[in-house]
């Protein structure tokens, strides 16, 4: 491991060790114990703000190598804490699969693009699991940096390259993001991204060509073409893969009815009775809920 790679490993390890609210760590520990996890990552806006409101985002990483055809498995959980109800959306997959996806070995675009951004390792089974997660996030950084160098300008600031990367990955996924979302990511996580790209490029085997704030990644034409070919396949498959995941989640999202009930009430003020039938068959219950929601909104408009 060279000096730059060691610096990247130390940087990622320090970021993963950032303190979180004890209630978040306790929640993660309970989820880990129930699932037999190797590690649990915490990410998203609640990591940045420290808030316990809204929905906490966790990735549970399991032992083993045999994975579901379409991963991750998504579930929703609630946990009492003082006078609050903590809520969490949980993605579950094998740590081995997570590591392969982070290294760009699968057609997935979500893992390395998501985990080059900040996350915290809030629970691990042992030191070996911690080392595996650090290695996976190093691979995610290198994968993201390699594509950023290929998509970005011949010379520019680190932000120019990150912006090109996130704009491309958002366009490849089946999701709706407001224009300029990549700028939001960079601005709210400025400290995280400061100085990261030169280290990640070096880990990817690309000389960053740094001159002050300017970078000129030394990427031979043949390597650039190879990366573009690699990305072209993932870009084409990005939306279909995300759609398949959404369809899978619509039938296998554990706790989907509770999650939807809470979210609708939070955003519209309309309380929904969560009957056993609705919890067991959320898709069958959806038309009636949507009809009631439509009537609720019409009443709100008349009363405004």
N, C-alpha and C positions, 0 to 999 in steps of 0.2 A: 504494500500500500504506500503510494507516494505521498508527499507532503500535502498536495492539494486534495487528494482523496481522503487523507486523514482529517484535514480541516473540514471537509464536507461532512464526514461521519460525526465529528465532534459537534458541528453546528446542528445537525439533525437530532442528535442525541439530546443536546441541550434544549432544543425546541420541544421535543417530545416529553421532556421532564418538567415542563412549565407547570406550576401549581394550578390546580382547579379547585372549585368549591368542594368541600368534603362530601356534600350531598350528591354531587355528580360522581365522585369516586365510589361512594357507597352503592349508588344505582348500578354503576358499571360492574362492581364486584358481585352484586346479586344476579345480574344478567349472565356474567361469566360462570358463576357457580351453577346456575340452572342449565346452561348450554354445554358445559365442559370445555370452555374456551381455552385457547392458548394465549390470546391477547385481546384487548379491547381498545380501540381508538375512538377518541372524541374529537369532533370537528364541527365546522359551521359557525354561524353568527354568535351562538351562545358561548362558544369558546372564546371568541374575541371580546365579547361584552361582559362575560361573567354572569349574565342574567340566568335565573332559573325559570323565567317565564317562557311561554311558547313551547316549542318542541326541541328537546335535546337530540342531537344526531350522533349515533354510535355505529361503528363497524365492529362486529364480533368475528374474530378470526379463529377457526377451528383447526384441530389436528387432522392428519390424514391427507390423502391426495385425490380420492374419488369425489368428484363434484357433480352437482346437479347439471343437467344440460344447459339450463339457463340460470345464471346466478346474478346477483345474490338473492337469498330469500329475505323478504321484507316483513317486518312485524312492528306492532305498536304496543307499548307498555305504559302502565301508570304505576306510580309509587307514592305513598303518602310521605310528606316531610313537613314537620311542624304543622302549620295551618294551610299548607299548600298541597296541591297534587302535582307531582312532577310527571312530565310526559316525555316519552322518548320514541323516536322512529329508529328502528334497528335494521341494519343490513348484515346478513350473516353469510359467510363463505369460508372456504378453507384458506389457511395462511399460505399454503403452497400455491394455490391458484392466485391469490392476491399478489404474491411475489412474481409469478410469471406475467401477470397482467401489468404490474408495475414496470417490468423490464421490457414491455412492448412485444412480448412473445405471443400474445393472443390478439384477436381482432378488436378487442375492447378499447374504447377511447376514454372511459370514465375514470379508471383507477389512477393512472399516472397523471392525468390532468387535474384530478381532484386532490391528490396527495402530494403534489409539488407545492400546494397551498398549506397553510398551517394546520396542524393536528396535534393532539396530546395523547400519549400512551398512558391511559388511566388505570390499566390493569394488565398484569402479565403473570403467567403461570410460573415462569422461572427466567433466569438470565439468558438461557438459550433462545427463548421466545423473543425476548427483548432484542437480542442481536439479530434475529431473523427479520424483525420489523424494521430495525434501523437499516439493514441491508436492502430491504424492499423499497424503503423510501429514498435511499440513495439511488437505486435503479430508476425510480419514478422521476427523480430530478434529472438524471442523465437522459432518459427517454424524452422528457419534455424539452430539455435544452437542445438535444439533437434536432428535434423538429423545429424548434424556434429558430435555430441557425439556418435551417433550410428554407423556412418560410419568410424570414425577416430580411431586412435590407443587407446590402454588402457591408455597410458600416452604419452603426447607430448606437443609441443608448440601450442599456439593458431593458428599459421600459418598452422601447420599440419592438424588441424581440418577444418579450412576454405578451405584449399586446397582439402581435401577429399570431402567436400560439393560441391564446384564449379565444380570439375571434374565430379562428379556424375550427377549434374543437366545439365551440357552441353551435356553429353552423352545421357541423356534422351530426349533432345529436338531435333526437326528437324531443325538443323542449322549447319553451318560449322564454326568451330573455330579452329584456329591453335593450335597445341599441346603446352601446357604450358600456355594457356590463363589465367588459374587460378592464375599463378604466376604474370602475368601482372596486374590483378585486385588488388592483394594484395600489389604489389610494388607501384603502382601509387596512391593507397588509404591507404597507411600505417598509416597515422595519424588517419584516420577514424576508422580503425580496431583495433588500439592499445587500449587494455583494454576493448574492446567491448564484447568479448566472455564470460568472467566470469559473467558479468552483465546479458547477454542474457540467459546463462545457469540457473542462479538463478531465472530469471523471468519465465523460463520454468519448474521450480520445480526440477532442477538438481543441486546438490552441485558440484561446479567446481573442488574441490580438489586441490586448487592452492598451489604450493610451488615454489615461485619465478616465473621464466618464464615457469615452467612446470605445466600442468594441468592433472588431472586424474578424469574426470567426474564420479560421483557416480551414475551409471546407472544399476539398478538391471536387471538380465537376462530376467525376464518376460517383463519389460518395453522395453528393447532393442529389444526383439522379436516382441513386438507390433509395435514399430517404423519401424522395417524392413518390417513388413507386410504392414503397411501404405505406405511406400515408394515403395514397390514392385508394388502395384497397379498403382501408379502415374508414375513409370518408364515405365511400359508396355503401358500406355496410352499417355505418353508424346509425342512421335513422331506422332501418329495418330491425336492427338489434334492439334499439331502445323501445321500439313499438312492441316487439315480442316480450320484452321485460314488463312493459306496462300491462299487456294482456295477461301475462302470467300473474302479475301482482293483483289484478282485478279478481282473480279466483283463489289466490293463495296468500294474500296479505292478511296475516294473523292480526286480529284486532282492528280490521279495517272499519267495521261499523262504529266502534268506539272512537276511532280517530276521526272519521268523517263527521260524527255527531258533535264532537267537541269543536272541530274546525268550523262547521256551519254556525253553531251557536256563537262562537267567538267573533266571527266576521259579520253575522247578520242579526244577532240578538234573538233568533228564533230557537226556542228550546225544542228538542226532539226526544220523544220517549223511546228509549232503547229497549225494545221488547226482546225476549229470547229468540223469536222468529227473525226479527231484523238483524240480530247479531249473528245468527247462524247463516242466514241467506241475504247478505247485504245487497247483492245485485237485484234480487227479486223485490226488495223493499225500496230500491232507488226511485222508481217512477212515482210512487206515492209521496216520497219525501220531496222530490223535485216539484211535484204539483203543489204541495203545501208551501214550499219555499217561494214559488211563483206568486201564490196568493198573499203570502206574508209581505213580499216586496211591493205588490200592488197596494196593499193597505198602508204600507209605510209611505208610498208616494202620495196617496190621497190625504194622508195626515200631515204631510209636510207643507 
